[in-house]
Structure formats: C-alpha cells, structure tokens
Amino acid sequence: MKYSLKIFILIITILSFSGCMRAVFKTPVKPFETFVPVDAAEIDFADDLADESLETAIERSINFYEGAGRNKVYRIADRTVDARQLKETLTAFRAILRETDHQDDWRKKITAEFDVYRVGGNDIAGVLFTGYYEPLLDGSLERTEKYKYPLYQVPPDLIKEEGRIGRMKDGRFIPYYSRREIDVEGALRGKNLELIWVSDPVGLFSLHIQGSGKVKLQDGTVLTVGFAQTNGRPFRSVTKFMLEGGRIQSSEASYRHEFLKGKSDQEIYDILSYNERYTFFRFLEKDPVGSLGEPVTPDRSIATDPDFFPEGALAFIRLRKPVFDAEGLMKERVNFSRFVLSQDKGSAIKGPGRVDLFCGFGQKAENTAGTLKEKGELYLLLKK
C-alpha cells in the first residue's frame, strides 16, 4: 500500500509537470493549417460588380504594402509570403483585369499565374460571412428640437491606463460612465463635448456599433465621423436582449431597428442601455479607414482575423446575398461571387472561419448588412 501511494504520487507529479510544460511550450494554431490548395481551373471566377471598385480596392492594398505593411510576412500552406510577393500578386492581377475581356481567357490566365487556396474555416461547412456598413444620418452642427441627440468627442477625464479605460474619482480609478449614465442621466451634458447632433437615436446607436459613418447637414453637406475611443465598458448584444425578453421574434431580428423606431425615447433608452459600451467620435477628412490605415471600399473590402489571413491580400468569395423589394424588405437570397481585399479587422471576427463584408453606407447597406449571415467559400490568391 505504501509503494502504491508513492507510485500514485509520482504519476500525478509527472502529469502535472507535463501539463505545465505543455502550457509553457504550447504550440499555437498556425495560419497555414487553414489554407488548402485547390485547382483554380475548377472555379468560375465570375464577379458581380464593376471593375472600377476592384481597382480602387487594389490600389489601397498596394499603398499598404508600400508603407505601413512593407515588412509583413505570412505563412501560407508550405510558403512563406512577404509584402513584396503580396504586392506582386496585386499588380499581376490588376494587369489581367485591364487586359482581359473574355471570361474563358480570364479563368485561364488566373489558373496559369496564381496559386489558389481555399480557407477551410472552423468546419467543413465553410466560412461564416456577415456584413457591416456606415450609417447615414441627418444632423446639425447646432442643437435643435429635431437634432437633439449628440455625438460626443473623447472626454478629457477619460483615462486609458494599462489596457483599462476609466476615470479618477476621489483618488481611485473607476470605470468610465456607462451608456445610461451618458444618454439618460446626462453625465457629459454641458461640458461642450458635443461634436454634432442627429435626429435619430436608433440610427445613432447603429453608428456607435459600426464605429464610423456619415452625417448629412441641412444644406446638403456630408460630414464623415469615425471612431475615436470607447468608454471601455463591455459590449452586450441588444438584439439578443430583445429576443430573450420576448420583444421581438427570431424572424424579426434583422429588423430590430424598425421595432425601436416606433418607441418613445424612454423605451428606446431602456433597451439600448443594456449595451453599456459607448463610442466617442471625431471628424474625418476622408472616408473611414480600415485596419490597414487605408479607406475601405464598399462591397470590396472584407474584415478578417489578421492572425490567420494576410492583411491586404486578394481574395475571392462565393455565397448568397439578400435582395430587397421597394420597401426594403428582403424577398429572396441569390448566389453571387466576387473578388475582395482583406482590408479591415473586427473584435468579433476571430479565427479563419469568419469574414465581415463592408456593404457601404446608407439604408440599402444597412439592410444588406443586417440580413447577411451566410456560410460561404473564401479563397486566397497568390502569384506563383
């Protein structure tokens, strides 16, 4: 019995040590494990959009490779790929784009000049695609009875310290004001922090979620606003909150904003305050930029996880998209495919099996982004 106990203790010690060593020398998930070479000749590289927007997106990725991304290196399947090779991929593809009209010649040239890899995603069912957009709101540089919902600048008492965001009170570091404290209790009111006012609190909430958008003034001027900082509070899904509370049904989740727009300010804020995270804004001189530091291109830019998918890279996607009637209600989903560029990232876009498609700005973009949740195919193209 004495020896059995000693053996038992020895086994436990070995297992514990083994666990510690695995923790210390844990092998990370390697990006190249998600890329599977495919025969490009079997893919119909049809594109449902005009070439002009694709060239614009390509130029923005090339700018990235020539600037901030010039030292980037990635591992793709059995290859190590640097920014120079990714740029060469784009310049070679752009040349084909400009010189080739016939679909069969297009496919032949892509097959001859590029290696194509399918991104396996988290399961064999494919990659999950969602959409994001830039809200377009009506606004004013002065507060009026109509335009009374403010976008705030970053408050001077907001402190970012060791990865935390908060403020000082009585010599203690505490969380910054919540959404309810700001919008309902007026914690920032009267401090001259209002950047601009808008007419729609629900649209403003969408702007907080998306992080950037446009505000149209009464004289027709359109101003672009972008993310400056958050209050550091946790993000919580208002849609999930409404579903669990029985306010909307799952079939209505894409039209949750329509439900809210018919409510009083008090009812709206009671619901929206569930998400404590609050976004502060700044004016932008140009269109909102993605994670590359370059503007994102409507319908051509995607957000991916840069730990798995190379930033700025050329990709091809195949999935379904929603089609709407004149009233903005979805009537069907149709198959489509197009070339896109990986030019953004997002806090919810994690792992190789997630893609967020930038749908542009305005009501149509909102409708598309709000109803886009599809499994599809994602391919990476690299020059041979």
N, C-alpha and C positions, 0 to 999 in steps of 0.2 A: 504493500500500500504506500509506503514511504517513497519507493522508487517510482511508482506510478504518478504520484503527486509531483515529483521532481520533473519527470518527463512531460507531464501536462504543462507545468510552468514554463519549461524550456520551449515547448511548441508555441505557447501563447507569446513568449518573448520574441521568437523568430518571426511569427506572423505580424506582430506589432512593428518590429523593425522593418520587415518587408513593406508594410503599409506606409511607414514613414519614408522609406527610400523611394517608393512609387510616387509619393507626394512631392518629394524633392526633385526627382528626375522624370516627372510626369511628361509624357510625350504629347505635345499639343496636336490638335486636329490640323492636318496640313492642307492648305488650299488646293494643292494639285490633286488630292484624292477625290475632289468633286468634279474634275474635268475628264470626260470620256471622249476620245477621238471618234469622229463619225465620218462617213463617206459623204462629202459635200454634193456629189452628183445626185444623191437621192433626195436632196432638199430643194423645194421650189422657193427660190429667193424672191418671191413677189413682195412688193412694197405698196401699201395702200395710200401713201402720201406723196406730195410733190418733192422733187429732188432739192429744191432751194432750201427747205428747212433742214434737210440732212447735211447739206454742205455747211450751213451755218453752225450746226452742232459739231461737225468735224473740225472746223476752224477753232472752235473753243477748246476742244481737247488738245489740238496741236499747240495752242498757246500755253496750255498747262504743261505739256511735255517740254516746251522750250523755256519754261520759267520755274514755277514752284515744284513741279513734278519731275524735273530733269534727272534727279538721282534715284528715282523709284526703281525697285527691282522686284519681280514676282516669280513665283514658281508655278508653272502651268504644265500639268502632266509630267512628262520627262524633260521639260525645257525650263531653263532659267531665262526670263524675259525682262529686259530693261526698258527704260523710257524711250531710248533710241529706236528699238525694234517696234514698240507700240506706235511711235510716230510714223515709222516707215510703213506700217500696216495701214494707217490712215491715209497717207499720201498715195500709196499704191491703189487703195480702194477708191479714192477720190478721182484718180486718173481714169479708172474703169467707168466710174459713174459719168464722167464727162464725155467719154469716147464711145460708149456702147448704148445702142438703142434697142436692139433686138433681144428679147427675153432669153432665147436659147444661147446666144453669144454671151450674154451676161452671166448665165449659170456656168458656162464652160470656162470663162475667164476666172471666175471665183474659185472653181474647182482646181484650176491649174495653178493659181497663185497663192491660195490660202489654205492653211490647216484650219479645220473647224472642229470645235469641241462642244459637246453638249454638257450643260451643267446639270449634274444629277439631282441636286436638291436634297431635301431631307428624306424623300421616299421616291419610289418608282413612279408615283402618280404625277410627278412633275413639280414645277416651281409655282408657288402661290404669288399671284400678281394682285396688287391693289393700286389705287390711284391717289394722287394729291394734286392740289390746284392753288391758284391765287384768287382769293375773293376780290370782287369788285364792289365797292361800297360807295354810296353817295355821302358827301361830307362837306364840312365847312371849317375854315380857319378860326371862326368865332363861334361861341356857343349861342344857340338859339333854342326856341321851344321845340323845333323839329330836330335840330342837330344837337343833342344833349348827352351823347354817350362818348366819353373821351378815350383816346389812345394816350397812354402815359409814356413819358420818357423814363429812363432809368433814374430812380430817386437817389439823391446824394447820400442818404443814410443807409443805402443798401451796401452790404459788405460781402465780398467773396473771400473766404479765408479757409485755406487747406481743403479745398474742394467743397466747402459748405457755403451756403448763401443765407444771410440773415441780417440782423441789426443789433445794435447795442442798446440795452435798457438797464439803467441802474447799475452800470458796470458789468453787466452779463450779456453774453452773446446768445440771442434767441432767434427762432425762425422769423422770417420776414412775414409781413401781413398776408393773409390768405385772400382768395378771391372775394369772399363775403365781406371781409373787413375793408377791402378796397372799394368794391362796387356798391355794396349795400350800406355799410357803416361810414363810408367816406373818409377812410384813413389818409388818403392823399389829396383830398379836396382842399382847395385854397392855397396850395403850395406852388402854384404856377408851373406845374409839371405837364399840363395838357399839351400834347403835340398837335392834335387835330380832333374834331368832333365828327361823329357819324350819326345816322338816323336810325340804325337798326342794331339793337343789342344782340340779336341772334347771329347776324352777319359778322358782328364784331367778335363774337365768341369763335366763329369759324376762323377769323383772321388770327386769333390767338393760337388756335390749334395748328394752322398751316404755317404760321411764322412769317409770312410776307404776303403782300397784296397791293391793290391799287385803290385809291380814293379819288372819286370824280367830284370836283367842285362845281358850284352852280354856273360858273362861267365856261364850263367845259374843260378846264384844266384837269389833267390826270396826274396825281402825285403817287409815287411809289414809296411804300413803307416796308421796312424789314425788321427782322428780329434784332434786338439789342441785348436782352438779358431776360431771365425769368426770376420769379420770387423764390425759386429753389424748393417749392412745395411739391409733393408727389402728384403725378398725373393720374387721374382716375376717369374712366370712361363714363360720360354722361349717357350715352346710348345704352350701355349695359345697365346703368342705374334706372333708366326709364323702362327698360324691358323687365328687369326684376321687380320693379314697383307696379307693373301692370299698366303703365300709362300708354305704352304702345305695344303692338304685337311684332313678332319677328319679321313678318312680311312688310311691316311699315318702317323698319329700322333705317332704310335708306332715305326716308322722307321725314326724319325726326324734326328737321328744321321747320317743316310746314306745320307740324303739330305745335311747336313752340311759338310760331309767329302769331298765332291766334290768342295768345295768353297775355295777361297783364304783366307789367314789369315785376311785380312781386312774385307771381307764379313762375316767371322766367328765371329770376334770380334764385328762387328756392331750388330750382332744378340745376341751373348752371353752377351754382356754388358748390355742388358736390365735387366738382373738379377744382381742387384748391390751387392748382398751378396757374400762374398769371404771367402773361408775356408783356414786356416793355419794348417799345419800338423806337426807330429812328428813321428819318427820311433818307432815301437812297437816290443817288443821282442817275442811276441806270437800273435796268431790270434786276430783280432779286438774283443773287448768285447762289450757286450750289457749293458743295464742299470743296470743289476744285478752285474756288475763287473766281470762277467764270460764270456768266449768266446761264441759266438753264433754258432749254429750248422746248416750247410746248410740243408735246407728243413725241419728242425725240430724245429727251433726257430721262434716264432712269436712276433711281436710288438703289444702291446695292450695299452689301456689307464689305468694306474695303479690306477686311481681314481675309476675305475669300475671293473676291472678284477684283481684277485690276482696275484702278481708278482711270477714268478717261477712255477706257477701251471700247472698241467697236463690238457690238452685239447684234444678234438677230432674235426676234421674239415671235412666237405663234401662240395665239389664244383667242378668246371671244371677247367682243366689246358690246356694250349696250347701245341700242338705237331707240330714239325717243320720238314721240309724236309732237304735234304743235304745242301742246300744253305742258311739255316737259316730262311726260310720264313714259316710262320705259315700255316699249311694245314688243321688243324681241332682242335676242343676242345673236350676233353673227361672227363667223370666223374671220380673222384678219392676221396679217403678218407685216413686219416692218423692221428696218434697221434702226438701232438706237445706240446711244452713247452712255456709258456709266459715268455720270457727272454729279452725283449727289449721294448722300447717305442719310439715314434717319434712325432715331433711337429705337424704333420698333422694327427696323429692317436688320435682322440678325440672322447669320448663317447663310449657307449657299442656296437655300430654298425660298428666299424672299426677294421680291422686286417691287418697287413702288414707281409707277409711271407718272411723270409730270404731265398733267392734262391741260395746262394753260390757265387762263383766268376768266372769270365771269360765270354766268349762270349755267351755260352748257358744260363748261369744265367742271363745275360743282356737281352737276347731275351725273356726269360720267364718273368722276372720282368717287362719288357717294355710292355708286352701284357696281363699281368694278371690284370684284373679288372672285378671281378665276384661277384655276390650275392651268398652266400652260408650259411652253417649252422656251428655254433660254439657251442660246448658243454664243460662243465666243469665237471671233475670227482673228487669226494671226497670220502674218505673211510668212510664207515658207522660207 
